[in-house]
């Protein structure tokens, strides 16, 4: 493998100012009655003291069995119970990951679009209200509002003036927005607007908007509205927005250039620094810890965007770079179907069975048996052990979880697990026999980790056509049994739960439960109904 190493290497909201941002407001709907809830109420036999939600964080309990009717809490205090026709979601700061606000959308027949919206703070107070539906993205103090059509097949198809707005929550100022803007990305001190210059006739003739990209354009400007750059047939995407990583360089934008032929597909992608004006060609993907992979002149370059103002090439490879962490890179040879680990400090290389990642860690399992788990931002080695292959091993599947790793080994081509290895940062190394698990469970999968170890769930057929779930520890012992569901979709940074708490439903209740089987917060399953919202993603 030929490789040349070149170098190793909130603002406070002013309520009085924000209150004057918008004159076109609609009356807020009356708050729904608080749900039939049981905050911090034990339903199981007394056991280990329950965890606590009393940490002052904003969270949403998503409605059971529908897309609307969500419940917003701050710590263990219920702030708002949405009606089934409402959309409610958290608005994290893309720069810091902190959550100070949530957004509501609801049906409002008297408004121009038939829906209205409000931005609410941690006390549940409505800071801003709008007479149309908006989706919100917060970057620092700048709140970008766009109509939900941006998530549709053709973001510009139903575009109209006012569908994109930028508000500064610190000063109460509304920034200048081009009339034909349908989206905005914040990068450092600049605003990148995606425009659609299509005439009305073009919109009417193209019901599905399949060739409206010929009218797309990009305009980059400063906070005062001064134009910095314009590009036809181009659209901007921010790295933090597209990869959901707050550590991604905030001053860089991904620029998608469309071809001029009839297909109007993306011709090439580059990266643009709004701070220096530097533009990098051959963009492949964001690889983590402030780096990206570029492809130029037949070589794959690993480029550091974060350490200095100018980009710097760390190293080059003959194969695509998939992951980076300080001191190491992982490439994917196109022919072998496996990954390759590169220690950029020692020059060591290892062929890998598999790679697993979560938001914070990266785990590898090498063909020589080496198992390592790294911190993705610092490169610190959290777990270092070895796993012997099973007889006739053909593949392994690796799942990383906060310093822990779950390795499922196969000895055939039918994806049948022969052994499951669980390794942790405290030196834990345990082996589970899938055949024993399968005597009880149809499916099993790692759930999440705590300081005590890795927990997983087993799923089996229940009464009728239902399923039953048990939570098991790393020895395979049942910790909580008889659940109708359990999930980790609260594990993201915006809506995270305290350690040892998970989302579950049991009997006629659903909510957040701890490993003693006690509800920290629960609602009746009969409180949810179908939702009529037009934006499925929230």
Protein Blocks (a to p, Z undefined) as FASTA:
>chain_A
ZZddfbdcdddddfklmmmmpmbdcddddddddddddehiafbdcddddddfblopacdd
ddehiaehiacdehjacfbdcdfkbccdddddfknopafbdcdddddfkbmnopacdddd
fkopafbdcfbdcddddehjaccdddfklmmmblmlmgcehiaccddfknopacdddfkb
cbdcdehjbccddddfbdfklmmmmmnopmmmmmgccddddfkopafbdcehiacddfkl
mnopakbcfkbccdddddfbfnopafbdcdddfknopacehifbdebjhiacddeehiac
dddfklpmbdcdfbdcfbdcfbdcehiacdddfklopacdddfknopacddfbdcddfkb
ccdddfkopacdddfklopafbdcdddddehiabdcdddeehiacddddfbfnopafbdc
dddfkopacdddfklmmmmpmbdcdfbdcfkbccdddddddehjbccdddddfkopafbg
hiabdcfklmpmklcccehiacddehjbccdddfkopafbdcdfklpccdfbfbfkZZ
